[in-house]
Amino acid sequence: MWGILNTGILLAGIAGATSNSNNTVNNSKLQTWWHDSGEITRSPVQPSSVRQSHLYSIQVSNSVDQTYYDSFAYQTIPRNGQGNILIPNDLTSTTTASDGITIEAAIGMTMSWTSFLYSADVWVKLHRLDGFGIESDTFVIRPTTLNLTTSVAGGDLFIQVPYSERGSKFSVEFNDNLFDFRDGCSNPTCSYVQDTSASGPYYVDEYDDSMPLMGVEPLDSLLIFASPFEDESLIPDETSDDALVVPEGRISGLNTTEARIVIFKPGVYYATATDYLNLSSTVDWLYFAPGSYVKGRIFAAQISQVILALTKV
């Protein structure tokens, strides 16, 4: 009884905790991050920007000061909103060749996620930006075997995430945000059908018995990653003579650097659609700091470079 009573008191306290917009934290208990260049759009985002969730706002509290800190909610959409094209960022290079996307763009499917570092129990606050008031019977956390403690207050969902040295990852699904995938196949080239967008592929006016239900998935999936802090031995010294700290923005100079260590600090970095993160032969350690968002493909002259680099990040 004592444990239940105290849990109830803690939930009430957390639900009433303060919240500061675009406010992050970086201490020994909790680290979150934010990107001021976040864009909420169904169109392609600018190279120097990050796609931000149109539906979810995430905040985290370390249960000590009961202040909620923002944790950026990233989002992906099918084909980055560019359509089925052959050349990245060239919207005229359309093709009818299959790229694995069928009806996802037509029904508006998205995937969102947030991540943070922690060393003690935290509470995650989830708010729906569409005004939907979350109730105790309107969501499911998967895997269900986690049995996480939850509370609902003011239309928001609060999830307690106990600390684990292995971290924790889970998804949150909402009953009002599910899509029934129905099979419309009458030949090998067909696909799922949809009744959302008349101008989209595989549209039908209504479903019938010839279109059996194949599965149910969230329209706007959400994953939450809680990770332990890094081992200090895996964090390079940015003041070292053989370290290159990459300036935020367009990536360049990695192919000519004589540094052994390349460091991406928190921020947004990008290569163009036809660029690579082309590493010089001296580089054997790529470090992506928590809060760094790097767009691009890695190219190394020797595969051993990539193996060594990725084992260190």
N, C-alpha and C positions, 0 to 999 in steps of 0.2 A: 504493500500500500504506500509506503514512504517513497519508493522509486516512482510509482505512477503519479503521486502528488507532485513531486519535484519536477518531473518531466512536464507536467501541465503548467507549472509556474514558469519554467524556462521557455516553453512555447509561447506563452502569453507575453513574456518579456521580449522575445525575438520579434514577434509580430508587431510590437509597438516600437521597434528600434527606428532610429533616424535613418534617412536616406539622402545622399548628396549626389546630384546629377553629374555624370562624367567625372566622378571622383574615384581614384584608384588608391591602392595601398601596396606598400612594399616593406614588410618587416619580417621578423623571424617566424611569425605564425602564418602569414598569408601574403601572397603576391598576386595582384590582378593587373590587367593592362587594358589600354584603350587606344583607338586610332581616330584622330580628329578628321581623317580623310574618308571616314565611312560614308558610303552611298547606299541609300535605300531606293532601288530601282529595278525594273525588269529588263532594262536595256544594258548593253555592255558598260562596265565602269571604266573610268579613266585609268591609264597605266599606273599612276601614282596613288590610286585609291584602293579601298578595300570594300567589298560588298558586305553590307550590314543587314542583319535579319529585319525583315519588314514586319514580323509577327511577335518576336520574343525579345524581352528585355530581361537581363540577368544581373543580379547583384549577389554579393557574398559577404557574410559576416563571420568573424572568428569566435563569436559567442562570448567574447571578453568585454570589448567596448560597446557591443551591440550597435555598431554603425555598419550600415550596408554600403559596400564599395562596388563600383561598376566593374563588370567583366564583359568585355566586348563579345557580342554575339555575331559570329561570322555566318555567311550564307553562300551557298552555291545554287545555281540554276542551270537547267539543261543548256549545254553549248554556250554558256556565258551570255545568253541572249542574242547570239550572233546568227542563229539559224544553222542549217546543215551546209557548211562551207568547207572548201579544200585548203584554203590558205588563211591562217589566223589573221583576224582583223581586216580581211578583204571580203566585205559583204557581197561583192559581185561574183565571187568564186563558188556559187552554189552548186550543189550536186544532189542527185537522187540516190547515190550509193548509201548503203546502210552503215550507220555509225553506232548502232546499238540503241539509239533513242527511238521510241515508237510514239506513244501518246503523252509522254511526260511533259513536254513543253506545252502542248495544247491544254492540258488540265491544270497547268500552273504549279507543278510539283517543285518543291524546294527542299534543301537540306541545310540545317543550321547547327552550329556547335559553339561551345565556349570552353575555355580551359583556364586553369589557375593552378598555383602551387600552394601547398599547405603543409603544416607540421602539427596540426591539432584539429579537433573536430570543428566543422563549420556548418553554417546554415546557408542554403542557397535559396534566394527569393526569385521566383519566376512570375513575370507579369506579361499578360497578353496585350499587345498594342492595338488589337482590333476591338477592344472594349468588352471582350468576353469575360464574364465573371466566373472564375474557377470555383467549382464546388467539389466536395470530397468524393463524389461519385462520377466525376467527369474526366478523370485521367487514369492512366496506368503507367507505372514505372517498370521498365524492363532492363535486366532480367528481374522477374518478380521474386526470385529467390533471395534478392538482397534484403528484402523486408525493411526498407528504410523508413524511419519515422517521418511523418508528414503532418502538416497542419495547413488549414486554409483560413485566411483572414482578409477582409476587404477585397475579395475577388482575386487575390494573389495566392500562389502556392509556395509553401515553405518546406524545404527538404533538408533534413539533417544528414550530413555526410560524415560518418566517423572517420577518424584518421586511420590510414593504413600505409605501411611502408611500401606496399605494392601499388598504392593509388586506388582510385575507384573510377569506373566509367559506367554510364547508364543512359538510357533514353527515356524521354517523357512523351507519351502519346495522349491525345485528347479525343474523346468520343465524337465531338462535332467536326473533327478534322481528319476523317478517314475516307479513303477512296476504294471502291469495289472494283477490282480488276476482273473484267469479264472477257472470256475467250470468244473472238469473232471469227475463228479460223474455219475456212471452208477449202483452203488450199495452202500449200507450203509457204506462200509469200504473204499471208495475212498476218494479223497482229491482234492485240487487244483492241477493244472498241471503247469509245467514249461518247457521252452525251453532253459534254461541257461546252465545246467550241464547234459551232457549225462550220467554221472556216478551217478547222484543223483536220488532221488525218484521222481516218477510221471513225468518222462521226456517224452516229445513228440517232434517229429521233427518239427512240425508246428501246429499252432492252426487252428481249423476249426469251423464251425457253431454249432457243438455239444458241444462247450466249451464256454458258454456265459460269458461275462465280469461281475464279481461280485463286483469289487471295485478296486480303485487305491490308492496305498500307497507309501510313499517315501521308496526307498531302504535304504537310510542312513538318518534316521530321526534325527532332531536336536531340542532340547528344551533349552530355556534360562530362568533361574530363577533369578529375581532380588528381593532381600528380604531386608526389613528394618533391621537396627541394633537391636540387642537383648536388651530387658529391662535389665538394670544392676542388678535388683533384681533376675534375673534368671541365673546370672553368679556366680558360687560358688567361694569362696576364696581358692585358691590352697595351701595357706600357713596354712590353718586351721589344727588343730591337728587331726580332724576326717575326713580328706580328703586324698585320695590316688591318686597320679598322675601316671597313667600307663606309663611305659617306652615304647617307640616306638618299633615296631616289634612284635614278638610272644607274645600273651597275656597269662599271667599265674598269679596265686596267688589271683584271685578274689574270689575264694571259701574259702580262709582262712583268708582274710583280716578282721580286726576289724574296719575298717573305715566305716563311714556312707555315704560318698560321694566318688564316683569314677569319675575321670576326664580324658578324652581323649583330649589332646591338639592337635594342628595341626600336622599332620603326618599320617603315614600308620601303621595300626595295623591289626593283623590277628590271628585267631584261625585255627587249622588244620581242615581237612574235617570232622573229627569225634569229634572235640572239641566243647565245648559250652563256652559262657561267663557265667560261673556258679557263680552266686552271693551268697556271704555268707549272713546269716540272718541279719547282721547289715546294709547292704546296702539298702538305700531307695532313692538314687539320683544318676542317671547316667547322666553325662554331656558330650555331644559331641560338642567340640568347632568347630566353622567354620574352615574348612580346615582339619578336621580330617576325615580319611577314614578307617572305621572299618569293617573288614570281620569276620563274625561269627554270631552265634545264641545266644540269651539271654535265660538263664535258671535261674529261681528263685524258691525258695522253696515255697514262698507264692505269689499268684497272685497280692496281694495288693502292693508288692514291685515294680512290673513292672508298675502297674497303676500309682503309685506315681512318679516313676522315669520318665516315659514318659510324665507326665503332666508338668515336670520341664524342659524338653529339647526342 
